[in-house]
């Protein structure tokens, strides 16, 4: 056995003897790695050649072939066998191919090769396999907890740890055109909540967004109210006790939702207020309110090329390190991405989607694993669509996710089945919602339903609210009670 071959065989033996951290002793990935290590310990099974075909009776095996053979043996006729082999191959191509001669299995004799290099391949394969297999386990959202008995005009929901107890809490934005009190619900980590009013004056809230505006380590609440109410900032003392710390913008703005992001790179979250025309046919710009570094927002500037919006999505769409803004047009116009110059100014734009958009909801996330945030847009007249980010400020043609018969009012993204791929949650008007489970391509999804189809879903938030490790769905509804739908196994 040559020195390098002996070294690699020793490494794989060590991996075999010491199971990957965090992997259960009898999990499929551990069994596969153990079997592969046994195959490769024997000199007659080691081959540095680029062997893609992996003949069943080959006298020597590459690392890929050993892992493939081990996968076949361990998984047998399991329906997950193909999934496991796909994951093993993709990891080796990614980790080994780019690191060693850009070939599938072309290890060279580089003396700098470390144990960690090869261990990383096997460990990554194990972790991905665990996630893939977990993702293939069916999930359901049938178990529901009503957060309130009465159906009111709620518009948004946010989740975060407000009192530093390690459990997610909920903030409900309520009112829309009719004044109501917003609500704070403190979670115990087991799916139970204790609620109280936020403030003592009813107002016309459309969104209640969470961020640490003054960087004191506590999540504060930014409230966007419809005209003629003030737009408010509630400061948190760290124990979920709130006081009004200031206002932003103009009470006469017809503000719908606020987005929070650091637009000028000073480390403080700024406010982006999405304003709708009043009446909708009027042009009414949205605004950016820059944080003064003390949690105040004394000045606001209009965003260029914005006419009517109910939501604005913040993300670094071109990878230059500055947060850009996607502004979906709400009232039959052109949606645009505004490109940030790094100083919180937006001198350039790119049109996205149809020229007659009526977009009510939108979200961003990397759906196909290429490292670029893609767009999901809910248009109340045309349906729900995906726009894949091709880089260089270019986006794909729209990919239909849900037809126009289901009117989308809320969109969110999260890994709902823990397979390492970002999924999509959509809430509709008077129709059960959708969870679209992503196969990793960003365009192919398996749909399961959530909620009872009552009321209009104006807001969706996602987080593990009962401490079982699976993300749940919280919904703010008008004309139906607000509720949590827990992520569980089918009965």
C-alpha positions as CSV (number, residue, x, y, z in Angstrom):
1,X,0.0,0.0,0.0
2,X,1.4,3.4,-1.0
3,X,1.8,6.0,1.8
4,X,-1.0,8.2,0.7
5,X,-3.3,5.2,0.3
6,X,-2.4,4.0,3.8
7,X,-3.1,7.5,5.1
8,X,-6.5,7.7,3.6
9,X,-7.4,4.2,4.7
10,X,-6.4,5.1,8.2
11,X,-8.5,8.2,8.2
12,X,-11.5,6.3,7.0
13,X,-10.9,3.7,9.7
14,X,-10.9,6.5,12.3
15,X,-14.1,7.8,10.9
16,X,-15.5,4.3,11.2
17,X,-14.4,3.9,14.8
18,X,-15.6,7.3,15.9
19,X,-19.2,7.9,14.7
20,X,-19.9,11.4,13.3
21,X,-20.8,13.8,16.1
22,X,-24.5,14.1,16.6
23,X,-25.4,11.0,14.5
24,X,-27.4,8.3,16.3
25,X,-25.4,5.1,16.6
26,X,-27.9,3.1,14.5
27,X,-29.0,5.8,12.0
28,X,-28.8,5.0,8.3
29,X,-25.9,7.4,7.7
30,X,-23.8,5.8,10.4
31,X,-24.4,2.4,9.0
32,X,-23.5,3.5,5.5
33,X,-20.3,5.2,6.7
34,X,-19.3,2.1,8.8
35,X,-19.8,-0.2,5.8
36,X,-17.9,2.1,3.5
37,X,-15.0,2.3,5.9
38,X,-14.9,-1.5,6.1
39,X,-14.7,-1.8,2.4
40,X,-11.9,0.7,2.1
41,X,-9.8,-0.7,4.9
42,X,-8.7,-3.5,2.6
43,X,-6.0,-2.5,0.2
44,X,-7.7,-4.5,-2.6
45,X,-10.7,-2.2,-2.4
46,X,-8.8,1.1,-2.7
47,X,-8.5,2.8,-6.1
48,X,-7.5,6.4,-6.8
49,X,-8.9,6.2,-10.4
50,X,-11.9,8.2,-11.4
51,X,-14.4,5.3,-11.3
52,X,-17.9,6.6,-12.2
53,X,-19.5,3.3,-13.2
54,X,-18.8,1.3,-10.0
55,X,-19.0,-2.2,-11.5
56,X,-20.6,-4.6,-9.0
57,X,-17.6,-6.9,-8.9
58,X,-14.7,-4.5,-9.2
59,X,-11.5,-5.5,-7.4
60,X,-10.9,-2.0,-6.3
61,X,-13.1,0.8,-5.2
62,X,-12.9,4.6,-5.2
63,X,-14.3,6.4,-2.2
64,X,-17.5,7.2,-4.1
65,X,-17.9,3.6,-5.2
66,X,-17.4,2.4,-1.7
67,X,-20.0,4.8,-0.3
68,X,-22.4,3.9,-3.1
69,X,-22.0,0.2,-2.5
70,X,-22.4,0.7,1.2
71,X,-25.5,2.8,0.6
72,X,-27.0,0.1,-1.6
73,X,-26.3,-2.6,1.0
74,X,-27.6,-0.6,4.0
75,X,-30.7,0.9,2.3
76,X,-31.6,-2.3,0.5
77,X,-34.9,-1.9,-1.3
78,X,-35.8,1.1,0.8
79,X,-37.7,3.9,-1.0
80,X,-35.0,6.2,0.4
81,X,-32.1,4.4,-1.3
82,X,-31.9,6.7,-4.3
83,X,-32.1,9.7,-2.1
84,X,-29.2,8.5,0.0
85,X,-27.0,7.8,-3.0
86,X,-27.8,11.2,-4.5
87,X,-26.7,12.9,-1.4
88,X,-23.5,10.9,-1.1
89,X,-22.6,11.6,-4.7
90,X,-23.4,15.3,-4.5
91,X,-21.3,15.8,-1.4
92,X,-18.3,14.0,-3.0
93,X,-18.6,16.0,-6.2
94,X,-18.8,19.2,-4.2
95,X,-16.2,18.6,-1.5
96,X,-13.8,16.4,-3.3
97,X,-14.2,17.3,-6.9
98,X,-13.5,21.0,-6.4
99,X,-10.7,20.3,-3.9
100,X,-8.8,17.6,-5.8
101,X,-8.3,17.9,-9.5
102,X,-11.9,18.8,-10.2
103,X,-12.7,15.2,-10.8
104,X,-15.3,13.0,-9.1
105,X,-12.7,11.0,-7.2
106,X,-9.3,12.3,-8.2
107,X,-7.4,12.5,-4.9
108,X,-3.9,13.6,-5.6
109,X,-0.8,13.1,-3.4
110,X,-0.8,16.6,-2.0
111,X,0.9,16.2,1.4
112,X,-1.1,19.0,2.8
113,X,-4.2,16.8,2.8
114,X,-5.6,16.7,6.3
115,X,-7.7,14.3,8.2
116,X,-10.3,17.0,8.4
117,X,-10.6,17.2,4.6
118,X,-11.7,13.6,4.2
119,X,-13.7,13.5,7.4
120,X,-15.6,16.6,6.2
121,X,-16.7,14.7,3.2
122,X,-18.1,11.8,5.2
123,X,-19.5,14.0,7.9
124,X,-21.3,16.3,5.5
125,X,-22.7,13.3,3.6
126,X,-24.0,11.9,6.9
127,X,-25.6,15.2,8.0
128,X,-27.2,15.8,4.6
129,X,-28.5,12.2,4.5
130,X,-30.0,12.7,8.0
131,X,-31.8,15.9,6.8
132,X,-33.0,14.3,3.6
133,X,-34.4,11.2,5.4
134,X,-36.0,13.5,8.0
135,X,-37.6,15.5,5.2
136,X,-39.1,12.4,3.7
137,X,-41.1,11.8,6.9
138,X,-44.6,13.0,6.4
139,X,-45.7,16.1,8.3
140,X,-49.1,17.6,9.0
141,X,-50.5,20.8,10.4
142,X,-53.7,19.5,11.8
143,X,-53.2,20.3,15.4
144,X,-54.3,23.9,16.1
145,X,-54.3,26.3,19.0
146,X,-56.7,29.3,18.8
147,X,-54.9,32.3,20.2
148,X,-58.2,34.2,20.7
149,X,-61.8,33.2,20.8
150,X,-63.1,36.2,18.9
151,X,-62.6,36.8,15.2
152,X,-61.3,40.4,14.5
153,X,-59.5,42.3,11.9
154,X,-55.9,41.2,12.5
155,X,-53.2,42.0,9.9
156,X,-49.8,40.7,11.0
157,X,-47.9,38.4,13.3
158,X,-44.3,38.3,14.4
159,X,-42.4,35.8,16.6
160,X,-39.3,36.3,18.7
161,X,-38.0,35.9,22.3
162,X,-39.2,39.1,23.9
163,X,-38.2,38.3,27.6
164,X,-35.0,36.3,27.2
165,X,-36.4,33.1,28.6
166,X,-35.4,31.1,25.5
167,X,-38.9,30.6,24.2
168,X,-40.6,32.2,21.2
169,X,-43.3,34.8,21.9
170,X,-45.9,36.3,19.5
171,X,-46.9,39.8,18.7
172,X,-50.2,40.3,16.8
173,X,-50.9,43.5,14.8
174,X,-54.6,44.2,14.8
175,X,-57.0,46.7,13.4
176,X,-56.4,47.5,9.8
177,X,-59.0,50.2,9.1
178,X,-60.8,49.7,12.4
179,X,-59.0,50.6,15.7
180,X,-58.1,47.6,17.9
181,X,-55.5,46.9,20.6
182,X,-52.4,45.0,19.5
183,X,-51.4,41.9,21.5
184,X,-48.3,40.3,23.1
185,X,-48.4,36.6,23.8
186,X,-45.6,35.2,25.9
187,X,-44.7,31.6,25.2
188,X,-43.7,28.9,27.7
189,X,-41.9,26.8,25.1
190,X,-44.5,24.1,25.3
191,X,-47.1,25.7,23.0
192,X,-49.0,27.7,25.7
193,X,-49.2,31.5,25.9
194,X,-50.0,34.3,28.3
195,X,-51.3,37.4,26.6
196,X,-51.7,41.1,27.3
197,X,-52.4,44.3,25.3
198,X,-49.6,46.3,23.7
199,X,-50.2,49.9,24.7
200,X,-53.5,51.2,25.9
201,X,-54.9,53.0,22.9
202,X,-56.6,51.1,20.0
203,X,-55.2,51.9,16.6
204,X,-55.3,50.8,12.9
205,X,-52.3,48.5,12.9
206,X,-51.2,46.7,9.7
207,X,-47.9,45.3,11.0
208,X,-46.0,44.8,14.2
209,X,-42.4,44.0,13.3
210,X,-39.6,43.0,15.7
211,X,-36.1,44.3,15.8
212,X,-33.6,45.8,18.3
213,X,-33.9,49.4,17.2
214,X,-31.5,50.8,19.9
215,X,-29.1,47.9,20.1
216,X,-29.6,47.3,23.8
217,X,-30.0,43.5,23.2
218,X,-33.8,43.5,23.5
219,X,-36.4,43.0,20.7
220,X,-38.5,46.2,20.2
221,X,-41.7,46.5,18.2
222,X,-42.3,48.8,15.3
223,X,-45.9,49.5,14.5
224,X,-47.2,50.6,11.2
225,X,-50.7,52.1,11.4
226,X,-53.0,53.2,8.7
227,X,-53.9,56.9,8.5
228,X,-54.6,59.0,10.5
229,X,-52.8,57.1,13.3
230,X,-49.2,57.7,14.4
231,X,-46.6,55.1,13.4
232,X,-45.1,53.9,16.7
233,X,-41.9,52.4,18.1
234,X,-42.3,50.5,21.3
235,X,-39.1,50.0,23.3
236,X,-38.6,46.7,25.3
237,X,-37.0,46.8,28.8
238,X,-35.8,43.1,28.3
239,X,-38.7,41.7,30.3
240,X,-41.3,42.2,27.6
241,X,-42.5,45.5,29.2
242,X,-43.0,48.1,26.5
243,X,-43.2,51.8,26.4
244,X,-43.6,54.2,23.4
245,X,-40.1,55.3,22.5
246,X,-40.9,57.4,19.5
247,X,-42.7,57.7,16.2
248,X,-41.7,57.7,12.6
249,X,-43.1,59.1,9.3
250,X,-46.3,61.0,8.8
251,X,-49.6,60.0,10.4
252,X,-51.3,60.7,7.1
253,X,-49.3,58.0,5.3
254,X,-51.5,55.1,4.1
255,X,-49.0,52.7,5.5
256,X,-49.5,49.0,5.3
257,X,-46.4,46.9,6.3
258,X,-43.0,47.9,7.5
259,X,-39.7,46.1,6.7
260,X,-36.7,46.4,9.0
261,X,-33.1,46.3,7.6
262,X,-29.8,48.1,7.9
263,X,-29.7,50.0,4.6
264,X,-26.7,52.3,5.2
265,X,-24.3,49.8,6.9
266,X,-24.1,51.5,10.2
267,X,-25.3,48.5,12.2
268,X,-28.7,49.9,13.1
269,X,-32.0,48.7,11.6
270,X,-33.8,51.2,9.4
271,X,-37.5,51.3,8.6
272,X,-39.0,50.8,5.1
273,X,-42.6,51.8,5.1
274,X,-44.8,50.4,2.3
275,X,-47.5,52.9,1.5
276,X,-50.5,52.3,-0.6
277,X,-52.2,55.0,-2.8
278,X,-55.3,56.6,-1.4
279,X,-57.4,55.9,-3.4
280,X,-55.3,53.1,-4.9
281,X,-55.2,54.8,-8.3
282,X,-53.1,57.7,-6.8
283,X,-49.4,57.5,-6.7
284,X,-48.2,57.4,-3.2
285,X,-44.5,56.7,-2.6
286,X,-43.1,54.4,0.0
287,X,-40.4,55.8,2.4
288,X,-37.1,54.9,4.1
289,X,-36.6,56.2,7.6
290,X,-33.0,56.0,8.7
291,X,-32.1,55.1,12.3
292,X,-30.2,57.9,14.1
293,X,-28.2,55.4,16.1
294,X,-30.3,56.0,19.2
295,X,-33.4,54.1,18.1
296,X,-35.0,57.2,16.7
297,X,-36.2,57.9,13.1
298,X,-36.3,61.7,12.7
299,X,-36.1,61.9,8.9
300,X,-37.7,59.9,6.2
301,X,-37.0,60.0,2.4
302,X,-39.3,58.8,-0.4
303,X,-38.2,55.7,-2.3
304,X,-37.9,56.4,-6.1
305,X,-40.1,54.6,-8.6
306,X,-42.6,53.5,-6.0
307,X,-46.3,54.2,-6.5
308,X,-48.4,51.8,-4.4
309,X,-47.2,49.0,-2.2
310,X,-48.4,46.9,0.7
311,X,-45.2,45.1,1.4
312,X,-41.5,45.6,0.6
313,X,-38.9,42.8,0.7
314,X,-35.3,43.5,1.8
315,X,-32.4,41.3,0.7
316,X,-29.0,41.5,-0.9
317,X,-30.2,40.4,-4.4
318,X,-26.9,41.2,-6.2
319,X,-24.4,40.0,-3.6
320,X,-22.6,43.3,-3.2
321,X,-23.1,43.4,0.6
322,X,-25.8,46.1,0.5
323,X,-29.5,45.4,1.2
324,X,-31.7,46.0,-1.8
325,X,-35.4,46.4,-1.9
326,X,-38.1,44.6,-3.9
327,X,-41.2,46.7,-4.2
328,X,-44.2,44.7,-5.5
329,X,-46.7,47.0,-7.1
330,X,-50.1,46.7,-5.4
331,X,-52.4,48.4,-7.8
332,X,-51.9,47.4,-11.5
333,X,-48.3,48.6,-12.1
334,X,-44.7,47.5,-12.5
335,X,-42.9,45.8,-9.6
336,X,-39.3,46.8,-9.2
337,X,-36.1,46.0,-7.4
338,X,-34.3,49.1,-6.1
339,X,-30.5,48.6,-6.0
340,X,-28.8,50.0,-2.9
341,X,-25.6,52.0,-3.5
342,X,-24.4,50.9,0.0
343,X,-25.3,54.3,1.6
344,X,-29.1,53.7,1.8
345,X,-29.7,55.4,-1.6
346,X,-31.4,53.6,-4.5
347,X,-30.4,55.2,-7.8
348,X,-31.0,52.2,-10.1
349,X,-33.9,49.9,-10.6
350,X,-34.8,46.6,-12.4
351,X,-38.4,45.8,-13.4
352,X,-39.6,42.3,-12.2
353,X,-42.7,40.5,-13.4
354,X,-45.7,41.7,-15.3
355,X,-46.4,45.4,-16.0
356,X,-49.9,45.0,-14.5
357,X,-49.0,43.6,-11.0
358,X,-51.5,43.5,-8.2
359,X,-49.1,42.0,-5.7
360,X,-50.4,41.7,-2.1
361,X,-47.6,39.5,-0.6
362,X,-44.0,38.7,-1.2
363,X,-40.9,37.0,0.4
364,X,-37.3,36.2,-0.5
365,X,-35.1,33.2,0.1
366,X,-32.6,30.9,-1.7
367,X,-34.9,28.2,-3.1
368,X,-32.4,26.4,-5.4
369,X,-29.3,26.4,-3.3
370,X,-27.2,28.7,-5.5
371,X,-26.6,31.2,-2.7
372,X,-28.8,34.0,-4.3
373,X,-32.2,35.1,-2.8
374,X,-35.1,34.3,-5.1
375,X,-38.5,35.9,-5.0
376,X,-42.0,34.5,-4.2
377,X,-44.8,36.9,-5.1
378,X,-48.5,36.6,-4.4
379,X,-50.6,38.5,-6.9
380,X,-54.3,38.6,-6.0
381,X,-55.4,38.6,-9.6
382,X,-52.9,36.2,-11.2
383,X,-51.7,33.8,-8.5
384,X,-48.5,33.0,-6.7
385,X,-45.2,33.0,-8.6
386,X,-41.5,32.3,-8.2
387,X,-38.8,34.4,-9.8
388,X,-35.4,32.7,-9.6
389,X,-32.4,35.0,-9.2
390,X,-29.9,34.3,-12.0
391,X,-27.3,36.8,-10.7
392,X,-26.1,39.9,-12.4
393,X,-29.4,41.6,-11.5
394,X,-31.3,39.2,-13.7
395,X,-34.4,37.1,-12.7
396,X,-36.2,34.2,-14.4
397,X,-39.5,34.3,-16.1
398,X,-42.3,33.7,-13.5
399,X,-42.9,30.1,-12.4
400,X,-46.4,29.4,-11.3
401,X,-46.7,28.1,-7.8
402,X,-50.5,28.4,-7.1
403,X,-53.2,29.4,-9.6
404,X,-55.3,32.6,-9.3
405,X,-58.3,30.7,-8.0
406,X,-56.6,30.9,-4.6
407,X,-56.0,34.5,-3.7
408,X,-52.7,34.9,-1.8
409,X,-52.5,37.4,1.0
410,X,-49.4,36.2,3.0
411,X,-46.2,34.5,2.0
412,X,-43.3,33.2,4.2
413,X,-40.3,30.9,3.8
414,X,-38.7,28.4,6.2
415,X,-37.4,24.8,6.2
416,X,-40.6,23.1,7.4
417,X,-39.5,19.5,7.0
418,X,-35.9,20.0,8.1
419,X,-34.3,18.6,4.9
420,X,-32.0,21.6,4.5
421,X,-34.2,23.1,1.7
422,X,-36.2,26.3,2.0
423,X,-40.0,25.7,1.7
424,X,-42.8,28.2,1.1
425,X,-45.9,28.9,3.2
426,X,-48.9,30.7,1.5
427,X,-52.0,32.0,3.2
428,X,-55.1,32.7,1.1
429,X,-58.5,34.4,1.2
430,X,-61.2,32.1,2.5
431,X,-59.2,29.0,1.4
432,X,-57.0,26.5,3.3
433,X,-53.3,27.6,3.1
434,X,-50.5,25.8,1.4
435,X,-47.1,24.5,2.5
436,X,-45.0,23.9,-0.6
437,X,-42.2,21.4,0.3
438,X,-39.1,22.1,-2.0
439,X,-37.2,19.3,-3.7
440,X,-34.2,21.7,-3.9
441,X,-34.7,22.8,-7.5
442,X,-36.7,25.9,-6.4
443,X,-39.4,25.1,-9.0
444,X,-40.7,21.7,-8.0
445,X,-42.7,21.3,-4.8
446,X,-45.0,18.9,-3.0
447,X,-48.0,20.6,-1.5
448,X,-49.7,20.0,1.8
449,X,-52.5,22.0,3.3
450,X,-52.7,24.0,6.6
451,X,-55.5,25.9,8.3
452,X,-59.3,25.5,8.0
453,X,-59.8,28.0,5.2
454,X,-61.8,30.4,7.4
455,X,-61.2,34.1,7.2
456,X,-58.5,35.9,5.3
457,X,-54.8,35.2,6.2
458,X,-53.2,38.6,6.3
459,X,-50.0,37.5,8.1
460,X,-47.8,34.4,8.7
461,X,-44.9,33.8,10.9
462,X,-42.9,30.6,11.5
463,X,-41.1,29.2,14.5
464,X,-40.8,26.3,16.9
465,X,-43.5,27.3,19.5
466,X,-43.8,24.0,21.3
467,X,-40.2,23.0,21.7
468,X,-40.3,19.8,19.6
469,X,-37.7,21.1,17.1
470,X,-40.1,21.4,14.2
471,X,-41.2,24.9,12.9
472,X,-44.9,25.7,13.4
473,X,-47.1,28.2,11.6
474,X,-48.7,31.2,13.3
475,X,-51.4,33.1,11.4
476,X,-53.0,36.5,11.7
477,X,-56.5,36.4,10.2
478,X,-59.4,38.8,9.6
479,X,-62.8,37.4,10.1
480,X,-61.5,34.3,11.9
481,X,-59.5,33.8,15.1
482,X,-55.7,34.0,15.1
483,X,-54.1,30.6,15.6
484,X,-51.0,28.4,15.7
485,X,-50.9,25.3,13.5
486,X,-48.4,22.9,15.0
487,X,-46.0,20.9,12.8
488,X,-46.6,17.2,13.7
489,X,-46.4,13.6,12.4
490,X,-49.6,12.3,10.9
491,X,-51.7,10.2,13.3
